[in-house]
Amino acid sequence: MSDRVTDAGSSVPRIPASAGALIFDAAGRLLILKPSYKKGWTIPGGQIEPDGESPWEACRRETREECGLEVTAGRLVCVDFLHPKPNRPGGVRFLFDCGTFTDRQLRAISLDRNEIDEHRFVAPGEAAGLLSGPVRRRVAAAAGAESCRYLEDGRPVSTVD
C-alpha cells in the first residue's frame, strides 16, 4: 500500500488502519478467532477499506464477514498508533466494545472458512495468553476502562489521559 495518494496534483499522506470488535457472551467471556493465515488467536476485525469506509463501518463489516455476527452498537474503547517498522507499515488500530450478545445472537456465528479455522469464548485472563501481543495489549488496556484509551505501539502514553 502506498503511503501517499495523489489527487488533483496534491499529495496526501495515507496510513493503514484497521478496526476490531470485542464481543462477549452472557458469562462475560470474549469471542476470539483462530485465523488460517497467521499464528495465534485474534478478535473479529480487519483492515479499513480505502474507499472511505469508517472505522465503525469496518468493524461491523469485518465481524459480519469473519463470523457472521451483526454488530449494531458499540463504544470506541481504544486507539493504538503503531510506528512503522522494517517488517510492517505501522498505522492506526481502532477497538470497539460491541457488548454482550445473547445466546440466540451467538447461534448465528458462521465462520468464513477461507480466513477463520475456529472460534471460542474465553475468560479475559485466558484471552491474554492466546491473543497476539499487540491485540492482547489493546484488549487489556480497554478492559474495564470507562473512557477510550490511547496507546502507541500497544502501550499507554504517560502524557495522554
C-alpha positions as CSV (number, residue, x, y, z in Angstrom):
1,M,0.0,0.0,0.0
2,S,1.3,3.4,-1.0
3,D,1.7,5.8,1.9
4,R,0.8,8.7,-0.3
5,V,-2.1,9.3,-2.7
6,T,-2.0,12.0,-5.4
7,D,-5.3,13.7,-6.2
8,A,-5.5,16.7,-8.5
9,G,-1.9,17.5,-8.1
10,S,-1.8,17.3,-4.2
11,S,-0.1,14.6,-2.2
12,V,-1.9,13.4,0.9
13,P,-0.2,11.0,3.4
14,R,-2.0,7.8,4.0
15,I,-1.5,5.2,6.7
16,P,-3.1,1.8,7.1
17,A,-5.9,1.4,9.6
18,S,-7.9,-1.4,11.0
19,A,-10.8,-1.9,13.4
20,G,-11.7,-4.8,15.8
21,A,-14.6,-5.9,17.9
22,L,-14.8,-7.0,21.5
23,I,-17.9,-9.3,21.7
24,F,-18.9,-11.1,24.9
25,D,-21.2,-13.9,25.8
26,A,-23.6,-13.8,28.8
27,A,-20.9,-15.3,31.0
28,G,-18.5,-12.4,30.3
29,R,-16.2,-14.4,28.0
30,L,-14.6,-12.8,25.0
31,L,-15.1,-14.1,21.4
32,I,-11.7,-14.9,19.8
33,L,-11.0,-16.3,16.4
34,K,-8.2,-18.6,15.0
35,P,-7.1,-17.2,11.6
36,S,-6.0,-19.6,9.0
37,Y,-3.4,-17.2,7.6
38,K,-1.3,-16.5,10.7
39,K,-0.3,-17.9,14.1
40,G,-2.2,-17.3,17.3
41,W,-5.7,-16.0,18.0
42,T,-7.3,-12.7,17.4
43,I,-10.6,-10.8,17.7
44,P,-13.0,-10.1,14.8
45,G,-11.8,-7.2,12.7
46,G,-9.6,-6.2,9.9
47,Q,-8.4,-3.5,7.5
48,I,-10.4,-0.4,6.8
49,E,-11.2,-0.2,3.0
50,P,-9.6,2.8,1.3
51,D,-12.8,3.8,-0.4
52,G,-13.9,6.0,2.5
53,E,-15.1,3.3,4.9
54,S,-15.1,4.5,8.5
55,P,-13.5,2.5,11.4
56,W,-17.0,1.7,12.7
57,E,-18.2,0.5,9.3
58,A,-15.0,-1.7,9.0
59,C,-15.6,-3.2,12.5
60,R,-19.2,-4.1,11.5
61,R,-18.2,-5.4,8.0
62,E,-15.2,-7.5,9.2
63,T,-17.2,-9.0,12.0
64,R,-20.0,-10.0,9.7
65,E,-17.6,-11.4,7.1
66,E,-15.4,-13.3,9.5
67,C,-18.0,-14.8,11.9
68,G,-21.5,-13.9,10.6
69,L,-22.5,-11.7,13.6
70,E,-24.3,-8.4,13.0
71,V,-22.9,-5.7,15.2
72,T,-25.5,-3.0,15.8
73,A,-24.0,-1.0,18.7
74,G,-20.5,-0.3,20.1
75,R,-18.3,2.0,22.0
76,L,-14.8,3.1,21.0
77,V,-12.6,1.8,23.8
78,C,-9.1,2.0,22.3
79,V,-7.0,3.7,19.6
80,D,-3.5,2.4,19.1
81,F,-0.9,4.1,16.8
82,L,1.7,1.7,15.5
83,H,5.0,3.3,14.4
84,P,6.3,1.8,11.1
85,K,9.0,-0.9,11.3
86,P,11.0,-2.6,8.6
87,N,8.6,-5.5,8.5
88,R,5.3,-3.6,8.8
89,P,3.9,-0.2,7.7
90,G,2.5,0.8,11.1
91,G,-0.9,2.5,11.2
92,V,-3.8,3.1,13.5
93,R,-5.9,0.3,15.1
94,F,-9.4,1.1,16.5
95,L,-11.1,-1.2,19.0
96,F,-14.8,-1.2,19.7
97,D,-16.6,-2.8,22.6
98,C,-19.7,-4.2,20.9
99,G,-21.2,-5.5,24.2
100,T,-22.8,-8.8,25.3
101,F,-24.6,-10.9,22.8
102,T,-27.4,-13.3,23.7
103,D,-27.2,-17.0,23.2
104,R,-29.7,-16.6,20.3
105,Q,-27.5,-14.0,18.6
106,L,-24.4,-16.1,19.1
107,R,-26.0,-19.1,17.4
108,A,-25.7,-17.1,14.2
109,I,-21.9,-17.5,14.3
110,S,-20.9,-18.8,10.8
111,L,-17.1,-18.7,10.2
112,D,-15.6,-17.7,6.9
113,R,-13.6,-20.9,6.4
114,N,-11.3,-19.2,3.9
115,E,-9.9,-17.0,6.8
116,I,-11.0,-18.4,10.1
117,D,-10.4,-22.0,11.3
118,E,-12.3,-21.9,14.6
119,H,-13.7,-19.7,17.4
120,R,-14.1,-19.9,21.1
121,F,-15.2,-17.8,24.1
122,V,-12.6,-17.4,26.8
123,A,-12.3,-15.5,30.1
124,P,-10.4,-12.3,29.7
125,G,-7.5,-13.7,31.7
126,E,-7.3,-16.7,29.3
127,A,-7.5,-14.5,26.3
128,A,-4.3,-12.7,27.4
129,G,-2.4,-15.9,26.9
130,L,-3.9,-16.7,23.5
131,L,-4.0,-13.3,21.7
132,S,-1.0,-11.9,19.8
133,G,1.0,-9.2,21.6
134,P,-0.5,-6.1,20.0
135,V,-4.1,-7.3,20.2
136,R,-3.5,-8.6,23.8
137,R,-2.3,-5.2,24.9
138,R,-5.2,-3.3,23.3
139,V,-7.7,-5.7,24.8
140,A,-6.1,-5.5,28.2
141,A,-6.0,-1.6,28.1
142,A,-9.6,-1.5,27.1
143,A,-10.9,-4.0,29.6
144,G,-13.0,-2.2,32.2
145,A,-11.9,1.3,31.0
146,E,-14.6,3.9,31.4
147,S,-13.2,6.0,28.6
148,C,-11.3,5.4,25.4
149,R,-7.7,4.5,25.8
150,Y,-4.9,5.9,23.6
151,L,-1.9,3.7,23.0
152,E,1.3,3.9,20.9
153,D,2.7,0.5,19.9
154,G,0.3,-1.1,22.3
155,R,1.4,0.8,25.3
156,P,-0.1,3.8,27.2
157,V,1.4,7.2,26.7
158,S,2.1,8.8,30.0
159,T,1.2,12.3,28.8
160,V,-2.3,11.3,27.4
161,D,-5.2,10.7,29.8
